[in-house]
Amino acid sequence: MDIKSIVNKWISVSNAYDVEKYLSFFWEDAVLNDPSVGRKFVGHKGIREYFTSYFIGYKTQSELVKIEVNQNVAYIELAFTGEFPEGKINGTFELKFKEGKIAGAKADLL
């Protein structure tokens, strides 16, 4: 499993606002925890809400700044631009992979 390649494709799909393809990177029961918004998003239904609200809703574009992979976990730093008050802000994702898909994610803003 080439986690770096998967992450790059995931970012590309995110920037294209393709909800179904975005969800295809996650297990059906994946949990996305984002302390910066104070919520956990459970399963495809929750992750769809997260993506629609915070990426599509704010026209967020993501640029990979840094990636480190340790076994089945990717630690990534991204630069986000979009229609939110800051205009540009950095954030992180810790993505836990299982069999080529994201099983859990923790997102946060820097």
Rosetta constraint file for C-alpha pairs under 8 A:
AtomPair CA 1 CA 99 HARMONIC 7.75 0.50
AtomPair CA 1 CA 100 HARMONIC 6.12 0.50
AtomPair CA 2 CA 6 HARMONIC 6.42 0.50
AtomPair CA 3 CA 7 HARMONIC 6.10 0.50
AtomPair CA 3 CA 69 HARMONIC 7.37 0.50
AtomPair CA 3 CA 72 HARMONIC 7.72 0.50
AtomPair CA 3 CA 74 HARMONIC 7.17 0.50
AtomPair CA 3 CA 100 HARMONIC 7.63 0.50
AtomPair CA 4 CA 8 HARMONIC 6.26 0.50
AtomPair CA 4 CA 67 HARMONIC 7.55 0.50
AtomPair CA 4 CA 69 HARMONIC 7.59 0.50
AtomPair CA 4 CA 74 HARMONIC 7.87 0.50
AtomPair CA 5 CA 9 HARMONIC 6.30 0.50
AtomPair CA 6 CA 10 HARMONIC 6.07 0.50
AtomPair CA 6 CA 100 HARMONIC 7.94 0.50
AtomPair CA 7 CA 11 HARMONIC 6.19 0.50
AtomPair CA 8 CA 12 HARMONIC 6.27 0.50
AtomPair CA 8 CA 64 HARMONIC 7.93 0.50
AtomPair CA 9 CA 13 HARMONIC 6.17 0.50
AtomPair CA 10 CA 14 HARMONIC 6.09 0.50
AtomPair CA 10 CA 22 HARMONIC 6.60 0.50
AtomPair CA 10 CA 25 HARMONIC 6.95 0.50
AtomPair CA 11 CA 15 HARMONIC 6.19 0.50
AtomPair CA 11 CA 62 HARMONIC 6.60 0.50
AtomPair CA 11 CA 63 HARMONIC 7.61 0.50
AtomPair CA 11 CA 64 HARMONIC 7.81 0.50
AtomPair CA 12 CA 16 HARMONIC 6.38 0.50
AtomPair CA 13 CA 17 HARMONIC 6.38 0.50
AtomPair CA 13 CA 18 HARMONIC 5.87 0.50
AtomPair CA 13 CA 21 HARMONIC 6.61 0.50
AtomPair CA 13 CA 22 HARMONIC 5.96 0.50
AtomPair CA 14 CA 18 HARMONIC 6.48 0.50
AtomPair CA 14 CA 19 HARMONIC 7.78 0.50
AtomPair CA 14 CA 22 HARMONIC 6.15 0.50
AtomPair CA 14 CA 55 HARMONIC 7.67 0.50
AtomPair CA 14 CA 61 HARMONIC 7.65 0.50
AtomPair CA 14 CA 62 HARMONIC 7.65 0.50
AtomPair CA 15 CA 60 HARMONIC 7.31 0.50
AtomPair CA 15 CA 61 HARMONIC 5.27 0.50
AtomPair CA 15 CA 62 HARMONIC 6.45 0.50
AtomPair CA 17 CA 22 HARMONIC 7.84 0.50
AtomPair CA 17 CA 55 HARMONIC 7.58 0.50
AtomPair CA 17 CA 56 HARMONIC 6.14 0.50
AtomPair CA 18 CA 22 HARMONIC 5.98 0.50
AtomPair CA 19 CA 23 HARMONIC 6.16 0.50
AtomPair CA 19 CA 48 HARMONIC 6.93 0.50
AtomPair CA 19 CA 51 HARMONIC 7.47 0.50
AtomPair CA 19 CA 52 HARMONIC 7.66 0.50
AtomPair CA 20 CA 24 HARMONIC 6.24 0.50
AtomPair CA 21 CA 25 HARMONIC 6.99 0.50
AtomPair CA 22 CA 26 HARMONIC 7.71 0.50
AtomPair CA 23 CA 44 HARMONIC 6.33 0.50
AtomPair CA 23 CA 47 HARMONIC 7.35 0.50
AtomPair CA 23 CA 48 HARMONIC 7.01 0.50
AtomPair CA 25 CA 101 HARMONIC 5.33 0.50
AtomPair CA 25 CA 102 HARMONIC 6.04 0.50
AtomPair CA 26 CA 30 HARMONIC 6.13 0.50
AtomPair CA 26 CA 44 HARMONIC 7.53 0.50
AtomPair CA 26 CA 101 HARMONIC 5.33 0.50
AtomPair CA 26 CA 102 HARMONIC 4.54 0.50
AtomPair CA 26 CA 103 HARMONIC 6.21 0.50
AtomPair CA 27 CA 43 HARMONIC 7.51 0.50
AtomPair CA 27 CA 44 HARMONIC 7.77 0.50
AtomPair CA 27 CA 101 HARMONIC 6.08 0.50
AtomPair CA 27 CA 102 HARMONIC 6.02 0.50
AtomPair CA 27 CA 103 HARMONIC 5.52 0.50
AtomPair CA 28 CA 43 HARMONIC 5.28 0.50
AtomPair CA 28 CA 44 HARMONIC 5.52 0.50
AtomPair CA 29 CA 42 HARMONIC 6.65 0.50
AtomPair CA 29 CA 43 HARMONIC 4.28 0.50
AtomPair CA 29 CA 44 HARMONIC 6.92 0.50
AtomPair CA 29 CA 103 HARMONIC 7.45 0.50
AtomPair CA 30 CA 42 HARMONIC 6.21 0.50
AtomPair CA 30 CA 43 HARMONIC 5.02 0.50
AtomPair CA 30 CA 44 HARMONIC 7.30 0.50
AtomPair CA 30 CA 102 HARMONIC 6.91 0.50
AtomPair CA 30 CA 103 HARMONIC 4.73 0.50
AtomPair CA 30 CA 104 HARMONIC 5.20 0.50
AtomPair CA 30 CA 105 HARMONIC 7.77 0.50
AtomPair CA 31 CA 40 HARMONIC 6.76 0.50
AtomPair CA 31 CA 41 HARMONIC 5.71 0.50
AtomPair CA 31 CA 42 HARMONIC 4.58 0.50
AtomPair CA 31 CA 43 HARMONIC 5.97 0.50
AtomPair CA 31 CA 47 HARMONIC 7.69 0.50
AtomPair CA 31 CA 103 HARMONIC 7.00 0.50
AtomPair CA 31 CA 104 HARMONIC 5.01 0.50
AtomPair CA 31 CA 105 HARMONIC 6.32 0.50
AtomPair CA 32 CA 40 HARMONIC 5.65 0.50
AtomPair CA 32 CA 41 HARMONIC 5.03 0.50
AtomPair CA 32 CA 42 HARMONIC 6.43 0.50
AtomPair CA 32 CA 47 HARMONIC 6.70 0.50
AtomPair CA 32 CA 104 HARMONIC 5.89 0.50
AtomPair CA 32 CA 105 HARMONIC 4.60 0.50
AtomPair CA 32 CA 106 HARMONIC 5.73 0.50
AtomPair CA 32 CA 107 HARMONIC 7.30 0.50
AtomPair CA 33 CA 39 HARMONIC 6.18 0.50
AtomPair CA 33 CA 40 HARMONIC 4.22 0.50
AtomPair CA 33 CA 41 HARMONIC 6.20 0.50
AtomPair CA 33 CA 105 HARMONIC 6.14 0.50
AtomPair CA 33 CA 106 HARMONIC 4.72 0.50
AtomPair CA 33 CA 107 HARMONIC 6.18 0.50
AtomPair CA 34 CA 38 HARMONIC 6.18 0.50
AtomPair CA 34 CA 39 HARMONIC 5.69 0.50
AtomPair CA 34 CA 40 HARMONIC 6.09 0.50
AtomPair CA 34 CA 106 HARMONIC 5.77 0.50
AtomPair CA 34 CA 107 HARMONIC 4.68 0.50
AtomPair CA 34 CA 108 HARMONIC 5.66 0.50
AtomPair CA 35 CA 39 HARMONIC 6.14 0.50
AtomPair CA 35 CA 40 HARMONIC 7.85 0.50
AtomPair CA 35 CA 107 HARMONIC 7.12 0.50
AtomPair CA 35 CA 108 HARMONIC 6.09 0.50
AtomPair CA 36 CA 107 HARMONIC 7.66 0.50
AtomPair CA 36 CA 108 HARMONIC 5.38 0.50
AtomPair CA 36 CA 109 HARMONIC 6.10 0.50
AtomPair CA 41 CA 45 HARMONIC 7.99 0.50
AtomPair CA 41 CA 46 HARMONIC 4.38 0.50
AtomPair CA 41 CA 47 HARMONIC 5.43 0.50
AtomPair CA 41 CA 49 HARMONIC 7.80 0.50
AtomPair CA 41 CA 50 HARMONIC 6.85 0.50
AtomPair CA 42 CA 46 HARMONIC 4.75 0.50
AtomPair CA 42 CA 47 HARMONIC 6.38 0.50
AtomPair CA 43 CA 47 HARMONIC 6.14 0.50
AtomPair CA 44 CA 48 HARMONIC 5.79 0.50
AtomPair CA 45 CA 49 HARMONIC 6.45 0.50
AtomPair CA 46 CA 50 HARMONIC 6.33 0.50
AtomPair CA 47 CA 51 HARMONIC 6.09 0.50
AtomPair CA 48 CA 52 HARMONIC 5.93 0.50
AtomPair CA 49 CA 53 HARMONIC 5.94 0.50
AtomPair CA 50 CA 54 HARMONIC 5.86 0.50
AtomPair CA 50 CA 55 HARMONIC 7.65 0.50
AtomPair CA 51 CA 55 HARMONIC 5.15 0.50
AtomPair CA 51 CA 56 HARMONIC 6.48 0.50
AtomPair CA 52 CA 56 HARMONIC 4.90 0.50
AtomPair CA 52 CA 57 HARMONIC 5.89 0.50
AtomPair CA 53 CA 57 HARMONIC 4.81 0.50
AtomPair CA 53 CA 58 HARMONIC 7.21 0.50
AtomPair CA 54 CA 58 HARMONIC 5.76 0.50
AtomPair CA 54 CA 60 HARMONIC 7.24 0.50
AtomPair CA 55 CA 59 HARMONIC 5.66 0.50
AtomPair CA 55 CA 60 HARMONIC 4.67 0.50
AtomPair CA 55 CA 61 HARMONIC 7.44 0.50
AtomPair CA 56 CA 60 HARMONIC 6.41 0.50
AtomPair CA 58 CA 82 HARMONIC 5.69 0.50
AtomPair CA 58 CA 83 HARMONIC 4.89 0.50
AtomPair CA 58 CA 84 HARMONIC 6.03 0.50
AtomPair CA 59 CA 82 HARMONIC 5.15 0.50
AtomPair CA 59 CA 83 HARMONIC 5.97 0.50
AtomPair CA 60 CA 80 HARMONIC 6.27 0.50
AtomPair CA 60 CA 81 HARMONIC 5.52 0.50
AtomPair CA 60 CA 82 HARMONIC 4.31 0.50
AtomPair CA 60 CA 83 HARMONIC 6.98 0.50
AtomPair CA 61 CA 80 HARMONIC 5.63 0.50
AtomPair CA 61 CA 81 HARMONIC 5.32 0.50
AtomPair CA 61 CA 82 HARMONIC 6.21 0.50
AtomPair CA 62 CA 78 HARMONIC 6.15 0.50
AtomPair CA 62 CA 79 HARMONIC 5.72 0.50
AtomPair CA 62 CA 80 HARMONIC 4.73 0.50
AtomPair CA 62 CA 81 HARMONIC 6.70 0.50
AtomPair CA 63 CA 78 HARMONIC 5.40 0.50
AtomPair CA 63 CA 79 HARMONIC 5.11 0.50
AtomPair CA 63 CA 80 HARMONIC 6.52 0.50
AtomPair CA 64 CA 76 HARMONIC 7.38 0.50
AtomPair CA 64 CA 77 HARMONIC 6.35 0.50
AtomPair CA 64 CA 78 HARMONIC 4.68 0.50
AtomPair CA 64 CA 79 HARMONIC 6.55 0.50
AtomPair CA 65 CA 76 HARMONIC 7.50 0.50
AtomPair CA 65 CA 77 HARMONIC 5.36 0.50
AtomPair CA 65 CA 78 HARMONIC 5.08 0.50
AtomPair CA 65 CA 79 HARMONIC 6.48 0.50
AtomPair CA 66 CA 76 HARMONIC 5.57 0.50
AtomPair CA 66 CA 77 HARMONIC 5.06 0.50
AtomPair CA 66 CA 78 HARMONIC 7.02 0.50
AtomPair CA 67 CA 74 HARMONIC 6.77 0.50
AtomPair CA 67 CA 75 HARMONIC 5.67 0.50
AtomPair CA 67 CA 76 HARMONIC 4.41 0.50
AtomPair CA 67 CA 77 HARMONIC 6.50 0.50
AtomPair CA 68 CA 74 HARMONIC 5.73 0.50
AtomPair CA 68 CA 75 HARMONIC 5.15 0.50
AtomPair CA 68 CA 76 HARMONIC 6.45 0.50
AtomPair CA 69 CA 73 HARMONIC 5.72 0.50
AtomPair CA 69 CA 74 HARMONIC 4.45 0.50
AtomPair CA 69 CA 75 HARMONIC 6.25 0.50
AtomPair CA 70 CA 74 HARMONIC 6.50 0.50
AtomPair CA 72 CA 96 HARMONIC 5.99 0.50
AtomPair CA 72 CA 97 HARMONIC 5.22 0.50
AtomPair CA 72 CA 98 HARMONIC 7.08 0.50
AtomPair CA 73 CA 94 HARMONIC 6.88 0.50
AtomPair CA 73 CA 95 HARMONIC 5.57 0.50
AtomPair CA 73 CA 96 HARMONIC 4.56 0.50
AtomPair CA 73 CA 97 HARMONIC 6.07 0.50
AtomPair CA 74 CA 93 HARMONIC 7.85 0.50
AtomPair CA 74 CA 94 HARMONIC 5.72 0.50
AtomPair CA 74 CA 95 HARMONIC 5.12 0.50
AtomPair CA 74 CA 96 HARMONIC 6.62 0.50
AtomPair CA 74 CA 97 HARMONIC 7.99 0.50
AtomPair CA 75 CA 92 HARMONIC 7.33 0.50
AtomPair CA 75 CA 93 HARMONIC 6.05 0.50
AtomPair CA 75 CA 94 HARMONIC 4.67 0.50
AtomPair CA 75 CA 95 HARMONIC 6.57 0.50
AtomPair CA 76 CA 92 HARMONIC 5.56 0.50
AtomPair CA 76 CA 93 HARMONIC 5.31 0.50
AtomPair CA 76 CA 94 HARMONIC 6.40 0.50
AtomPair CA 77 CA 90 HARMONIC 7.07 0.50
AtomPair CA 77 CA 91 HARMONIC 5.77 0.50
AtomPair CA 77 CA 92 HARMONIC 4.46 0.50
AtomPair CA 77 CA 93 HARMONIC 6.59 0.50
AtomPair CA 78 CA 90 HARMONIC 5.58 0.50
AtomPair CA 78 CA 91 HARMONIC 5.35 0.50
AtomPair CA 78 CA 92 HARMONIC 6.02 0.50
AtomPair CA 79 CA 88 HARMONIC 7.01 0.50
AtomPair CA 79 CA 89 HARMONIC 5.88 0.50
AtomPair CA 79 CA 90 HARMONIC 4.38 0.50
AtomPair CA 79 CA 91 HARMONIC 6.44 0.50
AtomPair CA 80 CA 88 HARMONIC 5.50 0.50
AtomPair CA 80 CA 89 HARMONIC 5.28 0.50
AtomPair CA 80 CA 90 HARMONIC 5.75 0.50
AtomPair CA 80 CA 91 HARMONIC 7.20 0.50
AtomPair CA 81 CA 87 HARMONIC 5.56 0.50
AtomPair CA 81 CA 88 HARMONIC 4.37 0.50
AtomPair CA 81 CA 89 HARMONIC 6.62 0.50
AtomPair CA 82 CA 87 HARMONIC 5.50 0.50
AtomPair CA 82 CA 88 HARMONIC 6.67 0.50
AtomPair CA 83 CA 87 HARMONIC 6.01 0.50
AtomPair CA 84 CA 88 HARMONIC 7.98 0.50
AtomPair CA 89 CA 109 HARMONIC 7.41 0.50
AtomPair CA 89 CA 110 HARMONIC 7.36 0.50
AtomPair CA 90 CA 109 HARMONIC 6.05 0.50
AtomPair CA 90 CA 110 HARMONIC 5.49 0.50
AtomPair CA 91 CA 107 HARMONIC 7.24 0.50
AtomPair CA 91 CA 108 HARMONIC 5.53 0.50
AtomPair CA 91 CA 109 HARMONIC 3.99 0.50
AtomPair CA 91 CA 110 HARMONIC 5.05 0.50
AtomPair CA 92 CA 106 HARMONIC 7.97 0.50
AtomPair CA 92 CA 107 HARMONIC 5.57 0.50
AtomPair CA 92 CA 108 HARMONIC 5.33 0.50
AtomPair CA 92 CA 109 HARMONIC 6.23 0.50
AtomPair CA 92 CA 110 HARMONIC 7.19 0.50
AtomPair CA 93 CA 105 HARMONIC 6.60 0.50
AtomPair CA 93 CA 106 HARMONIC 5.49 0.50
AtomPair CA 93 CA 107 HARMONIC 4.42 0.50
AtomPair CA 93 CA 108 HARMONIC 6.63 0.50
AtomPair CA 94 CA 105 HARMONIC 5.52 0.50
AtomPair CA 94 CA 106 HARMONIC 5.11 0.50
AtomPair CA 94 CA 107 HARMONIC 6.56 0.50
AtomPair CA 95 CA 102 HARMONIC 6.30 0.50
AtomPair CA 95 CA 103 HARMONIC 7.65 0.50
AtomPair CA 95 CA 104 HARMONIC 6.01 0.50
AtomPair CA 95 CA 105 HARMONIC 4.58 0.50
AtomPair CA 95 CA 106 HARMONIC 6.70 0.50
AtomPair CA 96 CA 102 HARMONIC 5.69 0.50
AtomPair CA 96 CA 103 HARMONIC 5.64 0.50
AtomPair CA 96 CA 104 HARMONIC 5.14 0.50
AtomPair CA 96 CA 105 HARMONIC 6.19 0.50
AtomPair CA 97 CA 101 HARMONIC 5.37 0.50
AtomPair CA 97 CA 102 HARMONIC 4.51 0.50
AtomPair CA 97 CA 103 HARMONIC 5.42 0.50
AtomPair CA 97 CA 104 HARMONIC 7.20 0.50
AtomPair CA 98 CA 102 HARMONIC 6.32 0.50
AtomPair CA 98 CA 103 HARMONIC 5.90 0.50
